[in-house]
Amino acid sequence: MKPVAEIKTDVLVLGGGPAGIAAAIAAARIGAKTTIVESNGFLGGNLAGGLCLHTFHDANMNKIIGGFPEELIRRLIDLGGSIGPVEIKNAHMRTTTPYDHEMMKYLLFKMMDENHVDVLLHAFASDVIVSDGKIAAVSVETKSERRNYEARVYIDATGDGDIAAWSGVVPMKKGRESDGKMQAMSTVFKMACVDMDRALADIGVGKAVASVPGAGEICMWFSANLDKYRDALEAAQIFPFSHHVFWGNAFRKTDVNLNITRVIDLDPTNADELSRAEMEARYQIYKVSEFLKKNVPGFEKAYVISSVPFIGIRETRRIEGDYVLSDTDVLEGRRFPDAIARSSYPIDIHDPDGKGTSFHQVNNGFYEIPYRCLIPRGLENLLVSGRCMSTTPAALASSRTMVNVMAIGQGAGVAAGLCAVNRLDSVRSVDGKQVQKHLREQGALL
């Protein structure tokens, strides 16, 4: 029988992706004893997966996000692991921020140690114990034992809202309102020896170019359209639907990360379907990389050198919180008195039926995300952080990006830290003005 350990902490963060790492560091900086639990052998989730960060700026090039996300990039710049935001031509956003993903893994560990966060890797939550409207403990499975963590405040940064869902008392929603279908999943992969100038001359649409010391000009981000190869794509049966537009990014001259795979009609909160999705994405990587090599100029000598260790999930469960961020809130750029983050990223929907991608721009510069979206109905000591927060499906399609969820995570971490160190009975008792004060002290723009 596996041993059981009983452990106490102030703030327990479940999930070490973009939302979780920001939450853990923010809570620790408030003075709370903080533990973060992550199922992988590294922190960062999709931050370690090959994508750029979208976006620190609104449509008018005004910086709207600072705080932890900006600090992270500043430190990567100091390490030679990023050049900061780059302006994009002919795209759905104004800037993107490329970075070295291996350097990111190193830096996140370093920052956890600097802020005295207890890090537990290769571990995952397995059960939630609820009593009198609060989480009494969360069970975590590890290689050595089962650990029952008792915390003052818990942060669900699992992305899928696992902790909230398993509590049995938080009302949850999943997918679009009409049929519950969720946005397509994707696995990013990297190809080496790509001549991007020739490739983009053939299929390019939008791009972001920047000069890197010692390397010259590099295409840091691009959008591309394979529509001219429609017949060949359909003959090759690469995708089970019509899909010709894709995106890519780079930080080194000839190594290109490609965001092109699309997996639909599977539920990533179902273990069997998630397993099938991982397999389908790998099949697509092989097929599409072979197709690019055979058909698109600039890819003739290219080959796959790596892929993200897990499929990228855009949408699953969402809590019903004290406030539901709506499509209108996003599109009209609404402000809130309890705002903990901003975003200007458009509503970006990868159609659940595989019928392409649609973008709807934010008006009025940016919208704000209220603290109430992080508070689930039914529990007093749980906050959620990331894409599982309280939104409509369309609002989620904007708020889910990595820069956004880091900013949201920082807000969750500050609130959890204040709740814990002040020994408050409920996350609803946290003073919103104090949260904003501490966020500004941590560099957030509000």
VEXRO-587509 format. One record per residue (C-alpha): x, y, z; residue in three letters. Coordinates in nm, 3 decimals. Each point is the difference from the previous one (the first is absolute). Layout:
# VEXRO-587509
((X Y Z) "Ala")
...
***
This chain:
# VEXRO-587509
((0.000 0.000 0.000) "Met")
((0.128 0.347 -0.091) "Lys")
((0.103 0.213 0.301) "Pro")
((-0.204 0.313 0.080) "Val")
((0.151 0.330 0.115) "Ala")
((-0.195 0.288 0.156) "Glu")
((0.140 0.341 -0.098) "Ile")
((-0.110 0.355 0.082) "Lys")
((0.065 0.315 -0.202) "Thr")
((-0.159 0.344 -0.033) "Asp")
((-0.068 0.001 -0.375) "Val")
((-0.011 -0.313 -0.214) "Leu")
((0.018 0.057 -0.377) "Val")
((-0.111 -0.298 -0.207) "Leu")
((0.155 0.027 -0.346) "Gly")
((0.333 0.149 -0.106) "Gly")
((-0.098 0.150 -0.335) "Gly")
((0.000 0.375 -0.080) "Pro")
((-0.284 0.074 0.244) "Ala")
((0.142 -0.213 0.280) "Gly")
((0.357 0.128 -0.004) "Ile")
((-0.115 0.362 0.014) "Ala")
((-0.242 -0.079 0.281) "Ala")
((0.261 -0.184 0.207) "Ala")
((0.261 0.273 -0.023) "Ile")
((-0.254 0.276 0.068) "Ala")
((-0.133 -0.178 0.309) "Ala")
((0.350 -0.063 0.131) "Ala")
((0.086 0.368 -0.042) "Arg")
((-0.294 0.089 0.224) "Ile")
((0.162 -0.214 0.270) "Gly")
((-0.205 -0.318 -0.025) "Ala")
((0.166 -0.340 0.025) "Lys")
((-0.071 -0.125 -0.352) "Thr")
((0.017 -0.340 -0.168) "Thr")
((-0.044 -0.070 -0.371) "Ile")
((-0.083 -0.345 -0.138) "Val")
((0.073 -0.090 -0.363) "Glu")
((-0.041 -0.328 -0.189) "Ser")
((0.294 0.056 -0.237) "Asn")
((0.370 0.009 0.077) "Gly")
((0.016 0.373 -0.078) "Phe")
((-0.205 0.312 0.069) "Leu")
((-0.170 0.230 -0.248) "Gly")
((-0.235 -0.232 -0.186) "Gly")
((-0.047 0.152 -0.345) "Asn")
((0.262 0.263 0.083) "Leu")
((0.250 -0.280 -0.055) "Ala")
((-0.170 -0.114 -0.318) "Gly")
((0.112 0.211 -0.293) "Gly")
((-0.246 0.287 -0.033) "Leu")
((0.053 0.376 0.021) "Cys")
((-0.181 0.216 0.254) "Leu")
((-0.305 0.195 -0.124) "His")
((-0.024 0.289 0.087) "Thr")
((0.126 0.274 0.233) "Phe")
((-0.149 0.280 -0.217) "His")
((-0.335 0.120 -0.126) "Asp")
((-0.083 0.089 -0.361) "Ala")
((0.156 0.346 0.046) "Asn")
((0.330 -0.138 0.132) "Met")
((-0.077 0.104 0.357) "Asn")
((0.147 -0.240 0.255) "Lys")
((-0.285 -0.141 0.209) "Ile")
((0.163 -0.294 0.183) "Ile")
((0.292 0.029 0.240) "Gly")
((0.057 -0.179 0.329) "Gly")
((0.120 -0.358 0.005) "Phe")
((-0.020 -0.063 -0.379) "Pro")
((0.211 0.307 -0.071) "Glu")
((0.246 -0.085 0.277) "Glu")
((0.043 -0.346 -0.149) "Leu")
((0.084 0.142 -0.343) "Ile")
((0.236 0.263 0.143) "Arg")
((0.195 -0.273 0.176) "Arg")
((0.008 -0.213 -0.314) "Leu")
((0.136 0.299 -0.192) "Ile")
((0.278 0.033 0.261) "Asp")
((0.082 -0.370 -0.055) "Leu")
((-0.001 0.033 -0.378) "Gly")
((-0.319 -0.204 -0.017) "Gly")
((-0.229 0.262 -0.155) "Ser")
((0.007 0.328 -0.189) "Ile")
((-0.329 0.122 0.142) "Gly")
((-0.320 0.088 -0.189) "Pro")
((0.017 0.022 -0.379) "Val")
((-0.252 0.190 -0.213) "Glu")
((-0.201 -0.210 -0.246) "Ile")
((-0.109 0.099 -0.350) "Lys")
((-0.336 -0.116 -0.135) "Asn")
((-0.123 -0.211 0.291) "Ala")
((-0.272 -0.021 0.264) "His")
((0.222 0.163 0.268) "Met")
((0.267 0.273 0.009) "Arg")
((0.288 -0.170 0.182) "Thr")
((0.136 -0.340 0.082) "Thr")
((0.284 -0.098 0.232) "Thr")
((0.233 -0.284 -0.102) "Pro")
((0.229 -0.168 0.251) "Tyr")
((0.224 -0.299 0.058) "Asp")
((-0.218 -0.273 0.151) "His")
((0.282 -0.194 0.162) "Glu")
((0.122 0.321 0.164) "Met")
((-0.356 0.049 0.126) "Met")
((0.006 -0.336 0.180) "Lys")
((0.323 0.096 0.176) "Tyr")
((-0.124 0.344 0.099) "Leu")
((-0.327 -0.123 0.147) "Leu")
((0.182 -0.240 0.233) "Phe")
((0.235 0.280 0.102) "Lys")
((-0.285 0.237 0.077) "Met")
((-0.178 -0.262 0.210) "Met")
((0.314 -0.049 0.208) "Asp")
((0.053 0.376 0.033) "Glu")
((-0.353 0.040 0.137) "Asn")
((0.018 -0.310 0.224) "His")
((-0.286 -0.182 -0.171) "Val")
((-0.012 -0.373 0.073) "Asp")
((-0.004 -0.177 -0.338) "Val")
((-0.137 -0.352 -0.039) "Leu")
((0.044 -0.153 -0.348) "Leu")
((-0.121 -0.329 -0.148) "His")
((-0.305 0.026 0.222) "Ala")
((-0.370 0.057 -0.057) "Phe")
((-0.313 0.060 0.203) "Ala")
((-0.221 -0.305 0.031) "Ser")
((-0.276 0.092 0.245) "Asp")
((-0.165 0.295 0.170) "Val")
((-0.152 -0.012 0.347) "Ile")
((-0.270 0.261 0.070) "Val")
((-0.155 0.088 0.334) "Ser")
((-0.238 0.284 0.093) "Asp")
((0.048 0.198 -0.319) "Gly")
((0.379 -0.024 0.001) "Lys")
((0.266 -0.231 -0.135) "Ile")
((0.140 -0.185 0.300) "Ala")
((0.282 -0.172 -0.193) "Ala")
((0.123 -0.096 -0.346) "Val")
((0.162 -0.338 -0.055) "Ser")
((0.307 -0.001 -0.224) "Val")
((0.157 -0.313 -0.146) "Glu")
((0.381 -0.017 -0.016) "Thr")
((0.259 -0.267 -0.077) "Lys")
((0.073 -0.050 0.369) "Ser")
((-0.334 0.049 0.176) "Glu")
((-0.346 0.152 -0.004) "Arg")
((0.009 0.347 0.155) "Arg")
((-0.306 0.157 0.157) "Asn")
((0.053 0.376 -0.013) "Tyr")
((-0.191 0.223 0.237) "Glu")
((0.018 0.366 -0.103) "Ala")
((-0.167 0.324 0.099) "Arg")
((-0.064 0.079 -0.367) "Val")
((0.008 -0.220 -0.308) "Tyr")
((0.057 0.121 -0.356) "Ile")
((-0.130 -0.214 -0.286) "Asp")
((0.245 0.066 -0.282) "Ala")
((-0.057 -0.337 -0.168) "Thr")
((-0.142 0.164 -0.311) "Gly")
((-0.282 -0.253 -0.005) "Asp")
((-0.147 0.111 0.334) "Gly")
((0.066 -0.344 0.147) "Asp")
((0.000 0.110 0.365) "Ile")
((-0.319 0.202 -0.036) "Ala")
((-0.171 -0.282 -0.190) "Ala")
((0.108 -0.273 0.241) "Trp")
((-0.124 0.200 0.298) "Ser")
((-0.351 -0.098 -0.103) "Gly")
((-0.146 0.334 0.108) "Val")
((0.123 0.248 -0.264) "Val")
((-0.232 0.035 -0.301) "Pro")
((0.200 -0.055 -0.320) "Met")
((-0.051 0.049 -0.372) "Lys")
((0.189 -0.141 -0.294) "Lys")
((0.017 0.092 -0.369) "Gly")
((-0.235 0.211 -0.207) "Arg")
((-0.354 0.049 0.118) "Glu")
((-0.172 -0.175 -0.293) "Ser")
((0.161 -0.344 0.022) "Asp")
((0.293 0.007 0.246) "Gly")
((0.260 -0.037 -0.275) "Lys")
((0.338 0.153 0.077) "Met")
((0.260 0.181 -0.208) "Gln")
((0.250 -0.206 -0.197) "Ala")
((0.314 -0.124 0.176) "Met")
((0.351 0.036 -0.146) "Ser")
((0.348 -0.140 0.056) "Thr")
((0.279 0.242 -0.093) "Val")
((0.313 -0.146 -0.159) "Phe")
((0.336 0.133 -0.119) "Lys")
((0.168 -0.047 -0.337) "Met")
((0.366 0.078 -0.067) "Ala")
((0.175 0.113 -0.321) "Cys")
((-0.293 0.205 -0.127) "Val")
((0.061 0.283 -0.249) "Asp")
((-0.269 0.235 0.127) "Met")
((0.056 0.266 -0.266) "Asp")
((-0.089 -0.245 -0.275) "Arg")
((-0.282 -0.158 0.198) "Ala")
((-0.169 0.330 0.081) "Leu")
((0.039 0.120 -0.357) "Ala")
((-0.215 -0.298 -0.093) "Asp")
((-0.258 -0.027 0.282) "Ile")
((0.056 0.298 0.235) "Gly")
((-0.274 0.239 0.110) "Val")
((0.107 0.195 0.311) "Gly")
((0.336 0.017 0.174) "Lys")
((0.214 0.155 0.272) "Ala")
((0.368 0.053 -0.077) "Val")
((0.270 0.106 0.245) "Ala")
((0.377 0.033 0.001) "Ser")
((0.189 -0.227 0.238) "Val")
((0.362 0.079 0.093) "Pro")
((0.231 -0.239 -0.181) "Gly")
((-0.280 -0.158 -0.202) "Ala")
((-0.141 0.282 -0.212) "Gly")
((-0.368 0.035 -0.083) "Glu")
((-0.225 -0.288 0.103) "Ile")
((-0.368 -0.056 -0.069) "Cys")
((-0.121 -0.031 0.358) "Met")
((-0.364 -0.073 -0.080) "Trp")
((-0.205 -0.063 -0.313) "Phe")
((-0.339 -0.102 -0.124) "Ser")
((-0.027 -0.212 -0.313) "Ala")
((-0.265 -0.136 -0.235) "Asn")
((0.024 -0.335 -0.180) "Leu")
((-0.312 0.062 -0.207) "Asp")
((0.197 -0.019 -0.326) "Lys")
((0.076 -0.362 0.097) "Tyr")
((-0.363 -0.081 0.080) "Arg")
((-0.025 -0.291 -0.245) "Asp")
((0.327 -0.154 0.115) "Ala")
((-0.101 0.037 0.368) "Leu")
((-0.330 -0.173 -0.058) "Glu")
((0.165 -0.274 -0.204) "Ala")
((0.251 -0.060 0.283) "Ala")
((-0.285 -0.012 0.256) "Gln")
((0.212 0.182 0.254) "Ile")
((-0.296 0.149 0.185) "Phe")
((-0.351 -0.138 0.044) "Pro")
((-0.138 0.343 -0.099) "Phe")
((0.086 0.308 -0.206) "Ser")
((0.300 0.169 0.163) "His")
((0.242 0.215 -0.195) "His")
((0.105 0.286 0.232) "Val")
((0.272 -0.041 0.260) "Phe")
((0.251 0.192 0.210) "Trp")
((0.366 -0.030 0.088) "Gly")
((0.271 0.172 0.198) "Asn")
((0.374 -0.011 0.053) "Ala")
((0.278 0.118 0.225) "Phe")
((0.288 -0.155 -0.194) "Arg")
((0.071 0.058 -0.367) "Lys")
((-0.108 -0.328 -0.161) "Thr")
((-0.197 -0.171 0.279) "Asp")
((-0.374 0.058 -0.031) "Val")
((-0.281 -0.090 0.241) "Asn")
((-0.318 -0.091 -0.189) "Leu")
((-0.353 0.032 0.136) "Asn")
((-0.185 -0.192 -0.270) "Ile")
((-0.147 -0.322 0.143) "Thr")
((-0.370 -0.001 0.087) "Arg")
((-0.180 -0.274 0.195) "Val")
((-0.378 0.025 0.029) "Ile")
((-0.297 -0.196 0.139) "Asp")
((0.188 -0.126 0.306) "Leu")
((-0.041 0.101 0.365) "Asp")
((0.333 0.058 0.179) "Pro")
((-0.165 -0.042 0.341) "Thr")
((-0.067 -0.363 -0.095) "Asn")
((0.310 -0.216 0.051) "Ala")
((-0.063 -0.226 -0.298) "Asp")
((-0.084 0.285 -0.235) "Glu")
((0.302 0.201 0.114) "Leu")
((0.220 -0.300 -0.074) "Ser")
((-0.154 -0.026 -0.347) "Arg")
((0.055 0.372 -0.056) "Ala")
((0.371 -0.032 0.082) "Glu")
((0.031 -0.281 -0.253) "Met")
((-0.193 0.181 -0.271) "Glu")
((0.216 0.312 0.041) "Ala")
((0.321 -0.206 -0.044) "Arg")
((-0.142 -0.155 -0.316) "Tyr")
((-0.073 0.347 -0.130) "Gln")
((0.353 0.120 0.081) "Ile")
((0.146 -0.276 -0.214) "Tyr")
((-0.241 0.058 -0.288) "Lys")
((0.025 0.377 -0.008) "Val")
((0.379 0.011 0.035) "Ser")
((0.034 -0.243 -0.291) "Glu")
((-0.246 0.208 -0.201) "Phe")
((0.194 0.323 0.062) "Leu")
((0.327 -0.164 -0.102) "Lys")
((-0.147 -0.132 -0.324) "Lys")
((-0.204 0.302 -0.102) "Asn")
((0.099 0.335 0.155) "Val")
((0.318 0.184 -0.111) "Pro")
((0.241 0.050 0.289) "Gly")
((-0.095 -0.323 0.175) "Phe")
((0.185 -0.241 -0.235) "Glu")
((0.283 -0.069 0.247) "Lys")
((-0.201 0.049 0.318) "Ala")
((-0.066 -0.266 0.262) "Tyr")
((-0.183 -0.027 0.334) "Val")
((0.235 0.040 0.296) "Ile")
((-0.245 0.026 0.291) "Ser")
((-0.360 0.032 0.105) "Ser")
((-0.184 0.117 0.308) "Val")
((-0.026 -0.283 0.257) "Pro")
((-0.379 0.035 0.022) "Phe")
((-0.283 0.118 -0.221) "Ile")
((-0.109 0.362 0.030) "Gly")
((-0.355 0.036 0.133) "Ile")
((-0.189 0.319 -0.074) "Arg")
((-0.324 -0.068 0.181) "Glu")
((-0.156 -0.236 0.253) "Thr")
((-0.185 0.069 0.327) "Arg")
((-0.087 0.344 0.132) "Arg")
((-0.124 0.077 0.349) "Ile")
((-0.314 0.198 0.068) "Glu")
((0.141 0.278 0.211) "Gly")
((-0.123 0.307 0.181) "Asp")
((0.021 0.176 -0.337) "Tyr")
((-0.004 -0.145 -0.352) "Val")
((0.219 0.191 -0.246) "Leu")
((-0.211 0.039 -0.314) "Ser")
((0.060 0.040 -0.372) "Asp")
((-0.126 0.359 0.030) "Thr")
((0.240 0.075 0.287) "Asp")
((0.287 -0.102 -0.223) "Val")
((-0.109 0.159 -0.327) "Leu")
((-0.103 0.332 0.156) "Glu")
((0.310 0.025 0.217) "Gly")
((-0.183 0.021 0.331) "Arg")
((0.168 0.108 0.326) "Arg")
((-0.074 -0.133 0.349) "Phe")
((0.058 0.140 0.351) "Pro")
((0.155 -0.332 0.113) "Asp")
((0.223 -0.045 -0.306) "Ala")
((0.310 -0.215 0.049) "Ile")
((0.123 -0.016 -0.362) "Ala")
((-0.042 0.148 -0.348) "Arg")
((-0.008 -0.151 -0.348) "Ser")
((-0.025 0.120 -0.358) "Ser")
((0.032 -0.338 -0.171) "Tyr")
((-0.291 -0.059 -0.241) "Pro")
((-0.261 -0.270 0.030) "Ile")
((0.189 -0.277 -0.181) "Asp")
((-0.216 -0.304 -0.070) "Ile")
((0.142 -0.316 -0.154) "His")
((-0.327 -0.145 -0.119) "Asp")
((-0.101 -0.323 0.183) "Pro")
((-0.122 -0.140 -0.333) "Asp")
((0.330 0.077 -0.174) "Gly")
((-0.132 0.282 -0.217) "Lys")
((0.295 0.233 0.043) "Gly")
((0.076 0.277 0.248) "Thr")
((-0.189 0.324 0.063) "Ser")
((0.122 0.321 0.168) "Phe")
((-0.209 0.277 0.158) "His")
((0.190 0.309 0.117) "Gln")
((-0.024 0.175 0.337) "Val")
((-0.127 0.358 -0.011) "Asn")
((0.092 0.281 0.238) "Asn")
((0.362 -0.116 0.025) "Gly")
((-0.036 -0.284 0.250) "Phe")
((-0.241 -0.168 0.239) "Tyr")
((0.050 -0.080 0.367) "Glu")
((-0.043 -0.328 0.184) "Ile")
((-0.176 0.029 0.336) "Pro")
((0.114 -0.188 0.309) "Tyr")
((-0.352 -0.144 0.031) "Arg")
((0.066 -0.218 -0.309) "Cys")
((0.253 -0.196 0.207) "Leu")
((-0.238 -0.079 0.287) "Ile")
((-0.206 -0.317 -0.053) "Pro")
((-0.351 -0.022 0.132) "Arg")
((-0.027 -0.252 0.281) "Gly")
((0.344 0.026 0.165) "Leu")
((0.165 0.256 0.226) "Glu")
((0.370 -0.090 -0.020) "Asn")
((0.053 -0.078 -0.369) "Leu")
((0.108 0.232 -0.281) "Leu")
((0.041 -0.102 -0.361) "Val")
((0.263 0.138 -0.232) "Ser")
((0.029 -0.033 -0.376) "Gly")
((-0.243 -0.119 -0.264) "Arg")
((-0.225 -0.178 0.250) "Cys")
((-0.117 0.331 0.149) "Met")
((-0.358 0.127 -0.032) "Ser")
((-0.063 0.111 -0.360) "Thr")
((-0.223 -0.064 -0.297) "Thr")
((0.152 -0.224 -0.271) "Pro")
((0.078 0.298 -0.225) "Ala")
((0.155 0.205 0.283) "Ala")
((0.218 -0.301 0.081) "Leu")
((0.126 0.007 -0.359) "Ala")
((0.162 0.335 0.083) "Ser")
((0.104 -0.040 0.364) "Ser")
((0.166 -0.344 -0.042) "Arg")
((0.335 0.113 -0.149) "Thr")
((0.320 -0.034 0.202) "Met")
((0.070 0.369 0.070) "Val")
((-0.358 0.043 0.117) "Asn")
((-0.006 -0.301 0.231) "Val")
((0.332 0.101 0.156) "Met")
((-0.149 0.341 0.083) "Ala")
((-0.315 -0.172 0.132) "Ile")
((0.215 -0.243 0.197) "Gly")
((0.187 0.285 0.164) "Gln")
((-0.333 0.145 0.112) "Gly")
((-0.111 -0.334 0.140) "Ala")
((0.330 -0.043 0.182) "Gly")
((-0.012 0.343 0.163) "Val")
((-0.360 -0.055 0.113) "Ala")
((0.078 -0.349 0.135) "Ala")
((0.307 0.129 0.179) "Gly")
((-0.194 0.282 0.166) "Leu")
((-0.275 -0.240 0.103) "Cys")
((0.251 -0.242 0.151) "Ala")
((0.229 0.240 0.185) "Val")
((-0.295 0.198 0.139) "Asn")
((-0.178 -0.323 0.101) "Arg")
((-0.322 0.099 -0.171) "Leu")
((-0.290 -0.245 -0.003) "Asp")
((-0.075 0.044 -0.369) "Ser")
((0.163 0.112 -0.323) "Val")
((-0.310 0.219 -0.034) "Arg")
((0.119 0.196 0.304) "Ser")
((0.319 0.114 -0.171) "Val")
((0.007 0.378 -0.050) "Asp")
((0.006 0.058 -0.376) "Gly")
((0.178 0.332 0.041) "Lys")
((0.275 -0.172 0.196) "Gln")
((0.034 -0.259 -0.277) "Val")
((0.040 0.280 -0.254) "Gln")
((0.247 0.183 0.225) "Lys")
((0.225 -0.305 0.029) "His")
((-0.034 -0.079 -0.371) "Leu")
((0.119 0.349 -0.086) "Arg")
((0.291 -0.041 0.241) "Glu")
((0.083 -0.320 -0.193) "Gln")
((-0.002 0.200 -0.324) "Gly")
((-0.347 -0.080 -0.135) "Ala")
((-0.176 0.260 -0.214) "Leu")
((-0.351 0.074 0.130) "Leu")
***
